[in-house]
Amino acid sequence: MVTIAAIIYEPGNSIKNKTGTWRTFKPILDIEKCVKCENCYIFCPEGAIQEDENGNFKIDYDYCKGCLICMNECPVNAITKVREEK
């Protein structure tokens, strides 16, 4: 018997389906190192990175899939990764 999990079949439907449980690695943003270049925000394919009321960026782990594109695009290495613990 095959069990099928939630299927992402249309762009942007991850807003309806919390996809954060898919992660193997979790990005950690160090706001002290962040220069607010917005690269993480721009390149996040899920829109899981948002700007808060103070102009700092934060990661919404309910929707972050752990692709680490944000970490690769950060010019100042303000984003690191840790293994996700379930």
Biopython code that builds the backbone (N, CA, C, O; Angstrom):
import numpy as np
from Bio.PDB.StructureBuilder import StructureBuilder

atoms = [
    (1, "MET", "N", (0.849, -1.184, 0.000)),
    (1, "MET", "CA", (0.000, 0.000, 0.000)),
    (1, "MET", "C", (0.885, 1.233, 0.000)),
    (1, "MET", "O", (1.859, 1.295, 0.750)),
    (2, "VAL", "N", (0.563, 2.203, -0.820)),
    (2, "VAL", "CA", (1.327, 3.437, -0.942)),
    (2, "VAL", "C", (0.585, 4.554, -0.223)),
    (2, "VAL", "O", (-0.617, 4.737, -0.417)),
    (3, "THR", "N", (1.305, 5.297, 0.604)),
    (3, "THR", "CA", (0.733, 6.450, 1.282)),
    (3, "THR", "C", (1.228, 7.698, 0.582)),
    (3, "THR", "O", (2.427, 7.843, 0.346)),
    (4, "ILE", "N", (0.339, 8.584, 0.253)),
    (4, "ILE", "CA", (0.708, 9.824, -0.429)),
    (4, "ILE", "C", (0.589, 10.970, 0.557)),
    (4, "ILE", "O", (-0.442, 11.146, 1.207)),
    (5, "ALA", "N", (1.661, 11.749, 0.660)),
    (5, "ALA", "CA", (1.672, 12.918, 1.535)),
    (5, "ALA", "C", (1.080, 14.105, 0.782)),
    (5, "ALA", "O", (0.612, 13.955, -0.347)),
    (6, "ALA", "N", (1.099, 15.269, 1.395)),
    (6, "ALA", "CA", (0.608, 16.485, 0.744)),
    (6, "ALA", "C", (1.381, 16.733, -0.541)),
    (6, "ALA", "O", (2.608, 16.643, -0.565)),
    (7, "ILE", "N", (0.666, 17.039, -1.592)),
    (7, "ILE", "CA", (1.285, 17.276, -2.891)),
    (7, "ILE", "C", (1.228, 18.763, -3.202)),
    (7, "ILE", "O", (0.184, 19.405, -3.083)),
    (8, "ILE", "N", (2.373, 19.289, -3.601)),
    (8, "ILE", "CA", (2.429, 20.682, -4.023)),
    (8, "ILE", "C", (2.208, 20.675, -5.533)),
    (8, "ILE", "O", (3.119, 20.330, -6.285)),
    (9, "TYR", "N", (1.043, 21.042, -5.974)),
    (9, "TYR", "CA", (0.690, 20.934, -7.381)),
    (9, "TYR", "C", (0.451, 22.270, -8.062)),
    (9, "TYR", "O", (0.148, 22.304, -9.254)),
    (10, "GLU", "N", (0.578, 23.350, -7.349)),
    (10, "GLU", "CA", (0.422, 24.665, -7.960)),
    (10, "GLU", "C", (1.369, 25.638, -7.285)),
    (10, "GLU", "O", (1.623, 25.506, -6.088)),
    (11, "PRO", "N", (1.904, 26.618, -8.017)),
    (11, "PRO", "CA", (2.810, 27.587, -7.414)),
    (11, "PRO", "C", (2.126, 28.326, -6.261)),
    (11, "PRO", "O", (0.962, 28.718, -6.356)),
    (12, "GLY", "N", (2.859, 28.503, -5.196)),
    (12, "GLY", "CA", (2.360, 29.274, -4.065)),
    (12, "GLY", "C", (1.414, 28.538, -3.146)),
    (12, "GLY", "O", (0.920, 29.136, -2.189)),
    (13, "ASN", "N", (1.135, 27.259, -3.391)),
    (13, "ASN", "CA", (0.179, 26.597, -2.510)),
    (13, "ASN", "C", (0.807, 26.180, -1.193)),
    (13, "ASN", "O", (0.117, 25.652, -0.321)),
    (14, "SER", "N", (2.111, 26.408, -1.033)),
    (14, "SER", "CA", (2.720, 26.104, 0.264)),
    (14, "SER", "C", (2.198, 27.040, 1.343)),
    (14, "SER", "O", (2.345, 26.748, 2.529)),
    (15, "ILE", "N", (1.590, 28.159, 0.959)),
    (15, "ILE", "CA", (0.990, 29.052, 1.941)),
    (15, "ILE", "C", (-0.185, 28.342, 2.625)),
    (15, "ILE", "O", (-0.523, 28.645, 3.770)),
    (16, "LYS", "N", (-0.801, 27.397, 1.910)),
    (16, "LYS", "CA", (-1.910, 26.620, 2.462)),
    (16, "LYS", "C", (-1.400, 25.395, 3.232)),
    (16, "LYS", "O", (-2.068, 24.900, 4.140)),
    (17, "ASN", "N", (-0.221, 24.918, 2.860)),
    (17, "ASN", "CA", (0.341, 23.705, 3.454)),
    (17, "ASN", "C", (1.655, 24.026, 4.142)),
    (17, "ASN", "O", (2.620, 24.399, 3.475)),
    (18, "LYS", "N", (1.715, 23.893, 5.433)),
    (18, "LYS", "CA", (2.966, 24.151, 6.142)),
    (18, "LYS", "C", (3.978, 23.086, 5.739)),
    (18, "LYS", "O", (3.765, 21.893, 5.956)),
    (19, "THR", "N", (5.075, 23.533, 5.152)),
    (19, "THR", "CA", (6.052, 22.621, 4.566)),
    (19, "THR", "C", (7.339, 22.537, 5.390)),
    (19, "THR", "O", (8.302, 21.904, 4.957)),
    (20, "GLY", "N", (7.369, 23.149, 6.537)),
    (20, "GLY", "CA", (8.569, 23.183, 7.357)),
    (20, "GLY", "C", (9.047, 21.839, 7.865)),
    (20, "GLY", "O", (10.204, 21.704, 8.262)),
    (21, "THR", "N", (8.187, 20.853, 7.860)),
    (21, "THR", "CA", (8.593, 19.533, 8.338)),
    (21, "THR", "C", (9.432, 18.777, 7.319)),
    (21, "THR", "O", (9.914, 17.683, 7.614)),
    (22, "TRP", "N", (9.616, 19.324, 6.145)),
    (22, "TRP", "CA", (10.388, 18.668, 5.091)),
    (22, "TRP", "C", (11.889, 18.841, 5.275)),
    (22, "TRP", "O", (12.670, 18.163, 4.607)),
    (23, "ARG", "N", (12.310, 19.733, 6.168)),
    (23, "ARG", "CA", (13.720, 20.099, 6.290)),
    (23, "ARG", "C", (14.610, 18.992, 6.830)),
    (23, "ARG", "O", (14.213, 18.205, 7.689)),
    (24, "THR", "N", (15.828, 18.956, 6.298)),
    (24, "THR", "CA", (16.905, 18.179, 6.892)),
    (24, "THR", "C", (17.839, 19.137, 7.615)),
    (24, "THR", "O", (18.348, 18.830, 8.693)),
    (25, "PHE", "N", (18.060, 20.314, 7.005)),
    (25, "PHE", "CA", (18.876, 21.364, 7.613)),
    (25, "PHE", "C", (18.026, 22.604, 7.822)),
    (25, "PHE", "O", (17.131, 22.904, 7.033)),
    (26, "LYS", "N", (18.319, 23.310, 8.888)),
    (26, "LYS", "CA", (17.575, 24.505, 9.270)),
    (26, "LYS", "C", (18.505, 25.714, 9.157)),
    (26, "LYS", "O", (19.566, 25.720, 9.781)),
    (27, "PRO", "N", (18.139, 26.738, 8.381)),
    (27, "PRO", "CA", (18.969, 27.938, 8.317)),
    (27, "PRO", "C", (18.784, 28.788, 9.576)),
    (27, "PRO", "O", (17.669, 28.953, 10.072)),
    (28, "ILE", "N", (19.876, 29.313, 10.072)),
    (28, "ILE", "CA", (19.854, 30.180, 11.253)),
    (28, "ILE", "C", (20.409, 31.535, 10.833)),
    (28, "ILE", "O", (21.534, 31.625, 10.343)),
    (29, "LEU", "N", (19.623, 32.585, 11.025)),
    (29, "LEU", "CA", (20.016, 33.939, 10.644)),
    (29, "LEU", "C", (20.560, 34.695, 11.847)),
    (29, "LEU", "O", (19.875, 34.836, 12.860)),
    (30, "ASP", "N", (21.792, 35.180, 11.734)),
    (30, "ASP", "CA", (22.421, 35.986, 12.778)),
    (30, "ASP", "C", (22.190, 37.455, 12.424)),
    (30, "ASP", "O", (22.871, 38.004, 11.558)),
    (31, "ILE", "N", (21.217, 38.093, 13.103)),
    (31, "ILE", "CA", (20.880, 39.471, 12.744)),
    (31, "ILE", "C", (21.998, 40.465, 13.073)),
    (31, "ILE", "O", (21.992, 41.585, 12.563)),
    (32, "GLU", "N", (22.946, 40.073, 13.912)),
    (32, "GLU", "CA", (24.088, 40.933, 14.207)),
    (32, "GLU", "C", (25.022, 41.052, 12.996)),
    (32, "GLU", "O", (25.639, 42.096, 12.786)),
    (33, "LYS", "N", (25.121, 39.988, 12.207)),
    (33, "LYS", "CA", (25.963, 39.991, 11.012)),
    (33, "LYS", "C", (25.231, 40.518, 9.777)),
    (33, "LYS", "O", (25.864, 40.945, 8.812)),
    (34, "CYS", "N", (23.915, 40.487, 9.811)),
    (34, "CYS", "CA", (23.088, 40.842, 8.651)),
    (34, "CYS", "C", (23.273, 42.312, 8.268)),
    (34, "CYS", "O", (23.221, 43.201, 9.118)),
    (35, "VAL", "N", (23.491, 42.549, 6.968)),
    (35, "VAL", "CA", (23.639, 43.917, 6.453)),
    (35, "VAL", "C", (22.370, 44.383, 5.729)),
    (35, "VAL", "O", (22.367, 45.437, 5.093)),
    (36, "LYS", "N", (21.308, 43.604, 5.827)),
    (36, "LYS", "CA", (19.996, 43.931, 5.273)),
    (36, "LYS", "C", (20.033, 44.166, 3.766)),
    (36, "LYS", "O", (19.404, 45.091, 3.252)),
    (37, "CYS", "N", (20.779, 43.314, 3.072)),
    (37, "CYS", "CA", (20.889, 43.426, 1.618)),
    (37, "CYS", "C", (19.642, 42.886, 0.916)),
    (37, "CYS", "O", (19.427, 43.165, -0.264)),
    (38, "GLU", "N", (18.837, 42.130, 1.621)),
    (38, "GLU", "CA", (17.595, 41.534, 1.134)),
    (38, "GLU", "C", (17.780, 40.325, 0.217)),
    (38, "GLU", "O", (16.797, 39.821, -0.326)),
    (39, "ASN", "N", (19.007, 39.848, 0.031)),
    (39, "ASN", "CA", (19.215, 38.690, -0.842)),
    (39, "ASN", "C", (18.436, 37.475, -0.359)),
    (39, "ASN", "O", (17.824, 36.775, -1.165)),
    (40, "CYS", "N", (18.450, 37.218, 0.936)),
    (40, "CYS", "CA", (17.729, 36.054, 1.462)),
    (40, "CYS", "C", (16.241, 36.168, 1.163)),
    (40, "CYS", "O", (15.603, 35.194, 0.763)),
    (41, "TYR", "N", (15.704, 37.343, 1.356)),
    (41, "TYR", "CA", (14.293, 37.615, 1.103)),
    (41, "TYR", "C", (13.952, 37.447, -0.381)),
    (41, "TYR", "O", (12.939, 36.838, -0.727)),
    (42, "ILE", "N", (14.790, 37.982, -1.237)),
    (42, "ILE", "CA", (14.557, 37.949, -2.685)),
    (42, "ILE", "C", (14.647, 36.528, -3.234)),
    (42, "ILE", "O", (13.818, 36.127, -4.051)),
    (43, "PHE", "N", (15.638, 35.768, -2.797)),
    (43, "PHE", "CA", (15.894, 34.457, -3.385)),
    (43, "PHE", "C", (15.127, 33.308, -2.732)),
    (43, "PHE", "O", (15.124, 32.203, -3.274)),
    (44, "CYS", "N", (14.486, 33.526, -1.600)),
    (44, "CYS", "CA", (13.737, 32.444, -0.943)),
    (44, "CYS", "C", (12.571, 32.024, -1.836)),
    (44, "CYS", "O", (11.667, 32.824, -2.080)),
    (45, "PRO", "N", (12.576, 30.787, -2.327)),
    (45, "PRO", "CA", (11.521, 30.365, -3.246)),
    (45, "PRO", "C", (10.154, 30.183, -2.587)),
    (45, "PRO", "O", (9.143, 30.097, -3.283)),
    (46, "GLU", "N", (10.112, 30.124, -1.269)),
    (46, "GLU", "CA", (8.849, 29.903, -0.564)),
    (46, "GLU", "C", (8.312, 31.144, 0.133)),
    (46, "GLU", "O", (7.228, 31.105, 0.714)),
    (47, "GLY", "N", (9.051, 32.241, 0.083)),
    (47, "GLY", "CA", (8.602, 33.435, 0.789)),
    (47, "GLY", "C", (8.623, 33.246, 2.294)),
    (47, "GLY", "O", (7.848, 33.873, 3.016)),
    (48, "ALA", "N", (9.510, 32.381, 2.766)),
    (48, "ALA", "CA", (9.582, 32.071, 4.197)),
    (48, "ALA", "C", (10.396, 33.094, 4.976)),
    (48, "ALA", "O", (10.457, 33.027, 6.204)),
    (49, "ILE", "N", (11.017, 34.032, 4.287)),
    (49, "ILE", "CA", (11.792, 35.067, 4.964)),
    (49, "ILE", "C", (11.053, 36.386, 4.803)),
    (49, "ILE", "O", (10.732, 36.808, 3.692)),
    (50, "GLN", "N", (10.794, 37.019, 5.923)),
    (50, "GLN", "CA", (10.047, 38.265, 5.934)),
    (50, "GLN", "C", (10.789, 39.320, 6.750)),
    (50, "GLN", "O", (11.620, 38.996, 7.598)),
    (51, "GLU", "N", (10.481, 40.565, 6.486)),
    (51, "GLU", "CA", (11.066, 41.679, 7.233)),
    (51, "GLU", "C", (10.128, 42.032, 8.378)),
    (51, "GLU", "O", (8.916, 42.130, 8.182)),
    (52, "ASP", "N", (10.682, 42.224, 9.576)),
    (52, "ASP", "CA", (9.847, 42.577, 10.722)),
    (52, "ASP", "C", (9.720, 44.094, 10.839)),
    (52, "ASP", "O", (10.255, 44.830, 10.010)),
    (53, "GLU", "N", (9.030, 44.549, 11.845)),
    (53, "GLU", "CA", (8.760, 45.978, 12.031)),
    (53, "GLU", "C", (10.020, 46.799, 12.300)),
    (53, "GLU", "O", (9.997, 48.020, 12.146)),
    (54, "ASN", "N", (11.120, 46.151, 12.701)),
    (54, "ASN", "CA", (12.385, 46.847, 12.962)),
    (54, "ASN", "C", (13.333, 46.813, 11.768)),
    (54, "ASN", "O", (14.461, 47.297, 11.862)),
    (55, "GLY", "N", (12.892, 46.254, 10.657)),
    (55, "GLY", "CA", (13.741, 46.175, 9.475)),
    (55, "GLY", "C", (14.663, 44.965, 9.463)),
    (55, "GLY", "O", (15.512, 44.836, 8.581)),
    (56, "ASN", "N", (14.496, 44.080, 10.439)),
    (56, "ASN", "CA", (15.293, 42.851, 10.480)),
    (56, "ASN", "C", (14.544, 41.746, 9.751)),
    (56, "ASN", "O", (13.316, 41.757, 9.661)),
    (57, "PHE", "N", (15.301, 40.802, 9.239)),
    (57, "PHE", "CA", (14.682, 39.679, 8.545)),
    (57, "PHE", "C", (14.544, 38.506, 9.500)),
    (57, "PHE", "O", (15.372, 38.311, 10.389)),
    (58, "LYS", "N", (13.492, 37.732, 9.306)),
    (58, "LYS", "CA", (13.255, 36.561, 10.140)),
    (58, "LYS", "C", (12.761, 35.431, 9.243)),
    (58, "LYS", "O", (12.172, 35.666, 8.189)),
    (59, "ILE", "N", (13.012, 34.208, 9.681)),
    (59, "ILE", "CA", (12.636, 33.031, 8.916)),
    (59, "ILE", "C", (11.401, 32.405, 9.552)),
    (59, "ILE", "O", (11.383, 32.131, 10.752)),
    (60, "ASP", "N", (10.392, 32.186, 8.758)),
    (60, "ASP", "CA", (9.183, 31.507, 9.229)),
    (60, "ASP", "C", (9.397, 30.011, 9.017)),
    (60, "ASP", "O", (9.247, 29.509, 7.903)),
    (61, "TYR", "N", (9.742, 29.312, 10.071)),
    (61, "TYR", "CA", (10.084, 27.899, 9.986)),
    (61, "TYR", "C", (8.893, 26.999, 9.671)),
    (61, "TYR", "O", (9.084, 25.827, 9.350)),
    (62, "ASP", "N", (7.682, 27.516, 9.755)),
    (62, "ASP", "CA", (6.523, 26.729, 9.341)),
    (62, "ASP", "C", (6.543, 26.470, 7.838)),
    (62, "ASP", "O", (5.991, 25.476, 7.365)),
    (63, "TYR", "N", (7.190, 27.378, 7.082)),
    (63, "TYR", "CA", (7.193, 27.277, 5.629)),
    (63, "TYR", "C", (8.576, 27.055, 5.022)),
    (63, "TYR", "O", (8.678, 26.739, 3.836)),
    (64, "CYS", "N", (9.628, 27.211, 5.798)),
    (64, "CYS", "CA", (10.989, 27.010, 5.299)),
    (64, "CYS", "C", (11.231, 25.523, 5.061)),
    (64, "CYS", "O", (11.079, 24.706, 5.970)),
    (65, "LYS", "N", (11.611, 25.177, 3.824)),
    (65, "LYS", "CA", (11.867, 23.779, 3.470)),
    (65, "LYS", "C", (13.322, 23.381, 3.696)),
    (65, "LYS", "O", (13.674, 22.209, 3.569)),
    (66, "GLY", "N", (14.167, 24.356, 4.030)),
    (66, "GLY", "CA", (15.572, 24.045, 4.277)),
    (66, "GLY", "C", (16.402, 23.905, 3.021)),
    (66, "GLY", "O", (17.389, 23.170, 3.021)),
    (67, "CYS", "N", (16.034, 24.585, 1.955)),
    (67, "CYS", "CA", (16.790, 24.486, 0.698)),
    (67, "CYS", "C", (18.153, 25.169, 0.800)),
    (67, "CYS", "O", (19.065, 24.849, 0.038)),
    (68, "LEU", "N", (18.295, 26.109, 1.737)),
    (68, "LEU", "CA", (19.529, 26.837, 2.025)),
    (68, "LEU", "C", (19.972, 27.766, 0.903)),
    (68, "LEU", "O", (21.135, 28.168, 0.854)),
    (69, "ILE", "N", (19.061, 28.108, 0.004)),
    (69, "ILE", "CA", (19.391, 29.114, -1.005)),
    (69, "ILE", "C", (19.737, 30.426, -0.314)),
    (69, "ILE", "O", (20.650, 31.129, -0.747)),
    (70, "CYS", "N", (19.030, 30.760, 0.738)),
    (70, "CYS", "CA", (19.301, 31.987, 1.491)),
    (70, "CYS", "C", (20.740, 32.019, 1.987)),
    (70, "CYS", "O", (21.412, 33.046, 1.893)),
    (71, "MET", "N", (21.207, 30.900, 2.512)),
    (71, "MET", "CA", (22.573, 30.811, 3.028)),
    (71, "MET", "C", (23.590, 30.998, 1.898)),
    (71, "MET", "O", (24.602, 31.676, 2.075)),
    (72, "ASN", "N", (23.320, 30.399, 0.751)),
    (72, "ASN", "CA", (24.239, 30.518, -0.382)),
    (72, "ASN", "C", (24.262, 31.922, -0.973)),
    (72, "ASN", "O", (25.276, 32.326, -1.542)),
    (73, "GLU", "N", (23.179, 32.668, -0.855)),
    (73, "GLU", "CA", (23.096, 34.009, -1.434)),
    (73, "GLU", "C", (23.540, 35.112, -0.479)),
    (73, "GLU", "O", (23.711, 36.256, -0.902)),
    (74, "CYS", "N", (23.728, 34.794, 0.788)),
    (74, "CYS", "CA", (24.125, 35.813, 1.770)),
    (74, "CYS", "C", (25.581, 36.213, 1.570)),
    (74, "CYS", "O", (26.471, 35.373, 1.703)),
    (75, "PRO", "N", (25.843, 37.497, 1.248)),
    (75, "PRO", "CA", (27.214, 37.931, 0.971)),
    (75, "PRO", "C", (28.102, 38.046, 2.211)),
    (75, "PRO", "O", (29.324, 38.132, 2.085)),
    (76, "VAL", "N", (27.507, 38.050, 3.400)),
    (76, "VAL", "CA", (28.301, 38.233, 4.621)),
    (76, "VAL", "C", (28.252, 37.018, 5.544)),
    (76, "VAL", "O", (28.659, 37.098, 6.703)),
    (77, "ASN", "N", (27.753, 35.893, 5.028)),
    (77, "ASN", "CA", (27.667, 34.648, 5.804)),
    (77, "ASN", "C", (26.920, 34.816, 7.128)),
    (77, "ASN", "O", (27.330, 34.288, 8.162)),
    (78, "ALA", "N", (25.812, 35.565, 7.072)),
    (78, "ALA", "CA", (24.997, 35.774, 8.270)),
    (78, "ALA", "C", (24.026, 34.617, 8.494)),
    (78, "ALA", "O", (23.341, 34.567, 9.516)),
    (79, "ILE", "N", (23.966, 33.686, 7.539)),
    (79, "ILE", "CA", (23.083, 32.539, 7.662)),
    (79, "ILE", "C", (23.916, 31.268, 7.682)),
    (79, "ILE", "O", (24.713, 31.021, 6.777)),
    (80, "THR", "N", (23.728, 30.478, 8.705)),
    (80, "THR", "CA", (24.409, 29.197, 8.832)),
    (80, "THR", "C", (23.339, 28.111, 8.878)),
    (80, "THR", "O", (22.144, 28.405, 8.880)),
    (81, "LYS", "N", (23.780, 26.851, 8.915)),
    (81, "LYS", "CA", (22.808, 25.762, 8.973)),
    (81, "LYS", "C", (23.119, 24.845, 10.146)),
    (81, "LYS", "O", (24.267, 24.690, 10.564)),
    (82, "VAL", "N", (22.063, 24.251, 10.654)),
    (82, "VAL", "CA", (22.167, 23.215, 11.675)),
    (82, "VAL", "C", (21.281, 22.058, 11.211)),
    (82, "VAL", "O", (20.322, 22.263, 10.467)),
    (83, "ARG", "N", (21.599, 20.875, 11.642)),
    (83, "ARG", "CA", (20.763, 19.714, 11.309)),
    (83, "ARG", "C", (19.452, 19.848, 12.071)),
    (83, "ARG", "O", (19.433, 20.121, 13.271)),
    (84, "GLU", "N", (18.374, 19.651, 11.352)),
    (84, "GLU", "CA", (17.038, 19.738, 11.965)),
    (84, "GLU", "C", (16.853, 18.577, 12.922)),
    (84, "GLU", "O", (17.189, 17.437, 12.601)),
    (85, "GLU", "N", (16.322, 18.868, 14.085)),
    (85, "GLU", "CA", (16.027, 17.831, 15.054)),
    (85, "GLU", "C", (14.526, 17.676, 15.131)),
    (85, "GLU", "O", (13.806, 18.647, 15.368)),
    (86, "LYS", "N", (14.064, 16.489, 14.938)),
    (86, "LYS", "CA", (12.613, 16.229, 14.919)),
    (86, "LYS", "C", (12.177, 15.643, 16.238)),
    (86, "LYS", "O", (10.995, 15.354, 16.424)),
]
sb = StructureBuilder()
sb.init_structure("model")
sb.init_model(0)
sb.init_chain("A")
sb.init_seg("    ")
for serial, (resi, resn, name, xyz) in enumerate(atoms, 1):
    if name == "N":
        sb.init_residue(resn, " ", resi, " ")
    sb.init_atom(name, np.array(xyz, "f"), 0.0, 1.0, " ", f" {name:<3s}", serial, name[0])
structure = sb.get_structure()
